[in-house]
Every structure is written in C-alpha cells, then in structure tokens.
Amino acid sequence: MASPRLETYCCPNRDAATQLVMNFQPEVFCGVCIGSASVSLLLTILQLLPKKGQSPRKMPKASSSSTILLLISICDILGGLGMIFRSSVWLGFPGFIANISVANGTDVWPSAFCVGSAMWIQLLYSAGFWWLFCYAVDSYLVVRRSAGLSTIVLYHMMTWGLAVMLCVEGIALLYYPSLSSCENGLEHAVPHYITTYAPLLLVLMVNPILFRRTVSAVASLLKGRQGIYTENERRLGTEIQIRFFKIMLVFVICWSSNIINESLLFYLEMQPDINEMPLKNIRSAALITWIIMGVLNPMQGFLFTLAFYGWTGWRVDLKWRKREIPWESLSSSTAGENAYPSPVNYQSNTHDSKKISTTDSQQTDDALSRLSEGNTSGDDRLTRSSPIYQGW
C-alpha cells in the first residue's frame, strides 16, 4: 500500500502512532499487500493485452487521452511491483528488517532498502495521481478543441517533474539532518505528509469539477452537431458522464481509507498516551483502515482498467501483429460508413457552407470519440449508428 507511514517507519525514533500500525500483525499485513497487488497486477495486464476475435485493423495513431490512460495503468503496475517486492523482503528477511529499528546501526542497507522501496511506491502512485489530473484537464481541453498530441509533452513535464520534486522534497525534509534524527517533531513530518497527499487531494477536489464542466461542454457539442438533441446523442452524453463517474468512484474507494487512517493517526499523535482506554476505539479504527489500505490501494490498477475500458475478456491473443489494441481505440469510420450520418454528410449538393459544417462536425466527432475511446462496454446499436460511438 502507499502511505507516508512507510517512510516514517524508516526513522529509528518513529512516533508512537506509526509504531502502532506498522507493528500490528506485520506478517498478515504484508501477505495482504502481496496478495492484493499480485491479483491486481495480473488482472491489469490481462485487461491491457490484445484479445482474440478483435479485427486486425491497422493500428491508429494514439491520442493524448489514450496515452494518458495507458500511463496511469503503467504507474499502477510499477507501483504494485514495488509493493510486492517490499512486502516479500519484509516477510522473507525479518532479521534484515529488524535492523531498521536500531539507532546508529552500522548496517546501512536495511535503512537504504526501507527508504528506497518507500520512495519508489510513493513516486509511482503520486505520478499516477498527476496523470489522472492531466486526464481530467485533457478531457476538458479536447472538448474545447484545445488539446492534441503536442500537449502530452507538457503533461509529461508537469507529471514527472512535480512527482519527483514533491517526493524528494518531502523525503529530504523528513530525514533532515540525518536518518537517525528524523521525526523529532512535527516540523519534519508535516511537510512530508503534505507533499504526499497534495496530488491525491487535488484529484479528489478538482477532477470532479473538470469532469462536470466537460460533460456540460459535451452536451453543448452534441446539440450543435445536428441542431437537435436526439436519443443517440443523449445516450453518448450519458455514457461519457458514467465513465467519469466510474473513474472518480474507483479513486474514492481506493484512497478514502488512506485519508481516514491518516486523520485517526494524527489524532492519536496529539494525545499524551495513545494506549489509554478511552482511545481504544480510535486505535481499532486506525488498525482496521490500515488493513483496508493494504487491500484497496494495490487494486486501483485493475479497477481503473474496468472504468477505462470495461471488461475486455479472457481470450488473450499473444501473436504479435500490427493491430488495434483496447487503449488505442479511435474512431476510424468515414462518413460513407456511417449508418447514422449527420444531415450535412449525406447531402448530394456540397456547397462551401456545407463543407465548413462537415469539417466542424468531423472535429466534433473526433473530440467525442477521444473522450469515449477504449471503452468496450457500450451499446452495440449505438456503435453501429454513428462514428463517434466507435470504441464504446
């Protein structure tokens, strides 16, 4: 699981609240993390692999949105691998891990492993948070026709730059002036927790606003596409709205336990003695949410692929060939293949004004297809009726 308590545990003089959760059934907790991360890792890869029965069409050029969705999955996969590695070492070499608690010890490798593995997990999941924020921004810009593949460079700079900067800054402040003297007061710990949870809280607060504005802009686009708001347009708007809702639902499910757990542990830290009887229920709640974090945090990768693409099936096609894969599903239909063309597309008399309208309609269809690409759970009748439903 991903928690700033992992880095705090690397301090020999760690606080009592961190000591409480990290020493609570460590074998069971590490086993839960390994099991959850392994299941999520396997299912995520299964979701992303090409499947049998898909038509071997020419691979289209991926858009910025599809690239972001793939990068989010990659961050989850790498973060899950970090959890598996860390928990496996924790279970397999208990004597090695026990040296972390020794202040002024001569063996630096236990502390180096503790810090390195915790930073790896935090960095990858923080990058995933930033990519999810970029996805919300990109979705809104796509509808406003202000985004494209060129913006992916800016997203890379923002995501990796901020993730690395916040991670390094938080770790440096936590372990200043040395690993043996960290956690001597909140001035060390608080900046570390802020840098860890800042991207998470940003997604929780800002992404719903951006998604809501995007859905409103989609409705305007659909109405202006033909001048009317048909049942098909209404269904597409609903599908895009549901997709955004699924994404935020998965995020809230996987990470709300972290916020609850951190709030409880901070409350315990403020108490003179966390072992007092009146605090028993608080301690129990903190330990329960700690185990829940070990289950839900690693499962984000698989649950996100369900929100992004729907269930893609078990039949994996391992034969290499140049073909379309789920996360690069773009609308490739032409106006002549459209069974539900817009009025400007099937008029035989092509005046200049109609050419402009056709171009605008195609831009609208392209923007909407990029919002809905990769999702295979849509209504087949809708897919056949309009090119903007390709990929649903």
Stockholm file with secondary structure:
# STOCKHOLM 1.0

chainA/1-392         MASPRLETYCCPNRDAATQLVMNFQPEVFCGVCIGSASVSLLLTILQLLPKKGQSPRKMPKASSSSTILLLISICDILGGLGMIFRSSVWLGFPGFIANISVANGTDVWPSAFCVGSAMWIQLLYSAGFWWLFCYAVDSYLVVRRSAGLSTIVLYHMMTWGLAVMLCVEGIALLYYPSLSSCENGLEHAVPHYITTYAPLLLVLMVNPILFRRTVSAVASLLKGRQGIYTENERRLGTEIQIRFFKIMLVFVICWSSNIINESLLFYLEMQPDINEMPLKNIRSAALITWIIMGVLNPMQGFLFTLAFYGWTGWRVDLKWRKREIPWESLSSSTAGENAYPSPVNYQSNTHDSKKISTTDSQQTDDALSRLSEGNTSGDDRLTRSSPIYQGW
#=GR chainA/1-392 SS CCCTHHHHHTSTTCCHHHHHHHTSSHHHHHHHHHHHHHHHHHHHHHHHSCBTTSCCCCCCCCCHHHHHHHHHHHHHHHHHHHHHHHHHHHHHCHHHHHGGGSTTCSCCHHHHHHHHHHHHHHHHHHHHHHHHHHHHHHHHHHHTTCCCTTHHHHHHHHHHHHHHHHHHHHHHHHSCSCGGGTTSSHHHHHHHHHHHHHHHHHHHHHHHHHHHHHHHHHHHHHHHHHSSCCHHHHHHHHHHHHHHHHHHHHHHHHHHHHHHHHHHHHHHHTSSCTTSGGGHHHHHHHHHHHHHHHHHHHHHHHHHHHHHHCCCCSCBCCSCCSCCCGGGCCCCCCGGGCSSCCTTTSCSSCCHHHHHHHHHHHHHHHHHHHHHTTCCCSCHHHHHHCGGGTTC
#=GC SS_cons         CCCTHHHHHTSTTCCHHHHHHHTSSHHHHHHHHHHHHHHHHHHHHHHHSCBTTSCCCCCCCCCHHHHHHHHHHHHHHHHHHHHHHHHHHHHHCHHHHHGGGSTTCSCCHHHHHHHHHHHHHHHHHHHHHHHHHHHHHHHHHHHTTCCCTTHHHHHHHHHHHHHHHHHHHHHHHHSCSCGGGTTSSHHHHHHHHHHHHHHHHHHHHHHHHHHHHHHHHHHHHHHHHHSSCCHHHHHHHHHHHHHHHHHHHHHHHHHHHHHHHHHHHHHHHTSSCTTSGGGHHHHHHHHHHHHHHHHHHHHHHHHHHHHHHCCCCSCBCCSCCSCCCGGGCCCCCCGGGCSSCCTTTSCSSCCHHHHHHHHHHHHHHHHHHHHHTTCCCSCHHHHHHCGGGTTC
//
